[in-house]
């Protein structure tokens, strides 16, 4: 294996743990304007320039948050160590004369910074492959990914890089299905399904945070902005009413907001990312299989995530999901809390068999919900859950007539033409509905060509080099690709996004496509001469174009390697336990502090553990060689190569 020179890239991750204002896990990144290949890629010499900045705000003011002070800690003093100290708050750097620092108070921080050195991709192939095949291991508890999460003291440390790695390699859905099935084996009551803090629920939570940002933005941000910028009093708890408040008026205000938020959610199924739909379908199928006599469990399996863990959480904490720049004031925060409670309950109505009002502990909430038409809301919830957990394309509104989604004038290239020429492009009127995509010679004319939505296999951008034209995209539908030129880049993105959303549940979606055209007997992108050959590039439009996620698979694998290294003693003890069970066929020894791991199959688990340990040890050798070379190349007598260092 080739050695890694000091000039190789170094990528870093950092955590911030504040003892006063809570715990935060922060990834140290560069801005989106950074010119390197990845925003996570930071050259080693740049690390010395990085710093952790902590801003302290007071949100007690009803008008706006008040800035109290800031702290800056250079990363170089934290490298590979934890740091705890009191810091004097400093005024914001705005060019004005600084005030006395002792006037602003102080803050106690406990900061831990971890730096990862990421090697070229080939170094991680054995460990990466071991993790990616986890969903195929029987039982799943014997897989590398499952073992990783079990040996880490804090599962969050393992779940985040694991989910990102599996997501990057399109292996997340089968793994979530496998761990969810294991979770369901221990679930005895249908009404408690996916309510715990298990590996399955954590994986789904992280997945929704990663891929659902744009979905939340297009669904909730307009109504959240209205609530925060033009707040109406909504307090309905008699104990918390302020002098002069009218409970009937407040109830009407709250009802208005709940109606609006709920309506936006149940109408949003067409915007739900494909990956979320695929996961929800798997959970629904597994729940129905586990509790075949309960017709409601297929809905509660999905609502427990999409309503309780996604929309309701985003409503009560919009700043956390980047829907608002700051934490809302106290009154608005209380309004959002009441709306969130209402959304949680409305979302569970499609799966409740007991009295719906009995789900409230507060009397005032029971009174509030007596004003709702329960059956109307129940049917809306069920329809929404059906749409986001189905593998078949459906009408987004459930109506018999197709829903008009988008129309406009663009240029279409004649299908099947082998030459490049301006005459091959004709201006046409395009129309997209929930059932079909058509183009016409003129508006209000009969369509020249119709593509049923269910037949669309992919919608992707087309390389400008194909026809020397900008703003082009292609619709793949089984026959010749349909090449279209939009009038500008914004219009092209809008059409791609609209087509992707309406086709997101098509069962025969393509995984690969050709980014260029087939002209003069070959594909311009890969030079293949067979027109119907499999595409050479992975499809990118499973989610809207502006929500593509940048994930560095090598960086995530390095983080997982580091976690395995930290927990090597636990892996070795677990390996010994498996070996003892397999050899002596005796009862398992009482577990010590290394793990509460339940060994379902000692032979399979032992085999996986041996592979993990061997793979990690080989990576250890590579890291040691790199560190040795790094030290030897440093100036003698420096911090990296001190005098008297033992060779």
GIMOSUL-V932216 format. One record per pair of residues at least 12 apart in sequence whose ideal C-beta (glycine too) atoms are under 7 Angstrom apart, sorted by sequence separation. I is the first residue (numbers start at 1). J is the second residue. If there is no record, write none. Layout:
i = (I/I)
j = (J/J)
This chain:
i = (14/30/55/56/89/134/233/357/413/414/428/438/461/462/472/514/577/14/56/88/91/131/149/412/428/429/460/472/518/13/14/56/88/130/131/148/236/284/287/345/411/412/429/436/437/459/460/471/13/55/89/183/235/236/345/383/411/436/471/12/54/71/89/234/411/412/436/437/459/469/53/54/89/145/183/233/284/435/436/471/71/88/89/236/283/284/356/409/410/435/458/471/581/53/70/71/87/234/283/434/437/456/457/473/69/70/86/87/179/180/233/234/316/409/410/457/574/582/51/52/68/69/179/232/315/316/456/457/462/471/514/573/574/578/581/582/28/51/69/70/86/87/280/408/455/473/512/513/514/515/577/51/52/234/407/455/473/512/574/51/85/176/179/315/316/341/407/451/475/512/513/570/578/582/50/67/315/349/407/510/512/569/570/84/280/406/451/512/513/176/405/412/511/512/578/579/47/48/82/83/176/312/315/349/350/405/511/578/11/47/82/349/404/405/510/11/12/82/145/227/403/11/312/346/350/402/403/575/578/9/10/311/312/349/350/402/10/56/78/146/402/10/79/131/347/476/483/575/12/69/78/80/172/346/350/461/574/575/16/18/68/69/71/79/135/307/308/132/223/307/459/476/14/73/75/140/223/396/437/571/575/132/135/140/308/395/135/163/167/307/459/134/141/223/307/459/500/571/572/140/571/135/159/163/167/456/501/155/159/163/220/303/459/500/219/303/496/160/219/265/155/159/303/420/456/497/300/303/497/564/568/219/453/496/149/453/456/466/467/56/299/300/457/458/465/466/565/219/299/454/457/458/463/493/564/54/218/457/460/462/463/493/261/413/54/296/458/460/462/561/565/215/296/215/296/215/466/561/52/465/393/425/212/393/211/437/463/211/212/416/211/415/432/415/432/207/208/434/412/413/432/207/412/411/410/411/204/410/410/410/257/261/460/460/258/262/458/460/257/261/303/306/459/299/302/458/254/258/262/299/302/20/302/20/19/406/19/18/19/406/17/405/17/193/220/224/16/17/220/228/15/208/405/15/212/216/14/15/224/235/420/14/224/228/231/13/190/204/231/234/418/184/208/221/418/12/13/176/180/184/187/220/12/190/193/205/228/231/234/11/173/177/181/216/227/284/173/176/180/184/217/10/11/190/193/194/216/10/193/213/227/280/281/9/173/177/195/213/227/280/281/194/281/393/193/194/277/276/277/393/392/393/254/266/391/4/266/269/390/392/255/272/391/251/266/269/269/238/270/237/269/236/236/277/277/271/274/270/270/65/65/62/275/59/61/62/274/275/62/274/59/60/273/214/211/214/214/213/211/210/168/167/169/168/164/165/165/164/165/161/165/161/162/161/158/157/152/148/148/152/148/151/151/151/128/131/124/127/121/124/127/118/118/118/116/116/151/150/116/150/141/142/141/142/139/147/139/142/147/142/144/143/147/142/137/144/137/130/130/130/127/126/127/123/123/119/117/117/39/38/40/38/40/11/11/13/4/1/3/4/3/6/6/3/6)
j = (26/42/67/68/101/146/245/369/425/426/440/450/473/474/484/526/589/27/69/101/104/144/162/425/441/442/473/485/531/27/28/70/102/144/145/162/250/298/301/359/425/426/443/450/451/473/474/485/28/70/104/198/250/251/360/398/426/451/486/28/70/87/105/250/427/428/452/453/475/485/70/71/106/162/200/250/301/452/453/488/89/106/107/254/301/302/374/427/428/453/476/489/599/72/89/90/106/253/302/453/456/475/476/492/89/90/106/107/199/200/253/254/336/429/430/477/594/602/72/73/89/90/200/253/336/337/477/478/483/492/535/594/595/599/602/603/50/73/91/92/108/109/302/430/477/495/534/535/536/537/599/74/75/257/430/478/496/535/597/75/109/200/203/339/340/365/431/475/499/536/537/594/602/606/75/92/340/374/432/535/537/594/595/110/306/432/477/538/539/203/432/439/538/539/605/606/75/76/110/111/204/340/343/377/378/433/539/606/40/76/111/378/433/434/539/41/42/112/175/257/433/42/343/377/381/433/434/606/609/41/42/343/344/381/382/434/43/89/111/179/435/44/113/165/381/510/517/609/47/104/113/115/207/381/385/496/609/610/52/54/104/105/107/115/171/343/344/169/260/344/496/513/52/111/113/178/261/434/475/609/613/171/174/179/347/434/175/203/207/347/499/175/182/264/348/500/541/612/613/182/613/178/202/206/210/499/544/199/203/207/264/347/503/544/264/348/541/206/265/311/202/206/350/467/503/544/348/351/545/612/616/268/502/545/199/503/506/516/517/107/350/351/508/509/516/517/616/271/351/506/509/510/515/545/616/107/271/510/513/515/516/546/315/467/109/351/513/515/517/616/620/271/352/272/353/273/524/619/111/524/453/485/273/454/273/499/525/275/276/480/276/480/498/482/499/275/276/502/482/483/502/279/484/484/484/485/279/485/486/487/335/339/539/540/339/343/539/541/339/343/385/388/541/382/385/541/338/342/346/385/388/107/389/108/108/495/109/109/110/498/110/498/111/287/314/318/111/112/315/324/112/305/502/113/310/314/113/114/323/334/519/114/324/328/331/114/291/305/332/335/519/286/310/323/520/115/116/279/283/287/290/323/116/294/297/309/332/335/338/116/278/282/286/321/332/389/279/282/286/290/323/117/118/297/300/301/323/118/301/321/335/388/389/118/282/286/304/322/336/389/390/304/391/503/304/305/388/388/389/505/505/506/368/380/505/119/381/384/505/507/371/388/507/368/384/387/388/364/396/364/396/364/368/504/505/501/504/501/502/326/327/329/542/327/329/330/542/543/331/543/329/330/543/544/543/546/547/547/549/549/551/551/553/553/551/553/556/556/557/556/560/559/560/560/563/563/563/560/563/567/564/567/570/571/557/560/554/557/554/557/561/554/555/558/558/559/595/595/562/597/598/600/600/601/600/608/601/604/609/605/608/608/612/608/604/612/608/611/612/615/615/615/619/619/622/622/623/626/550/550/552/552/555/552/555/559/622/622/625/626/626/629/630/629/633)
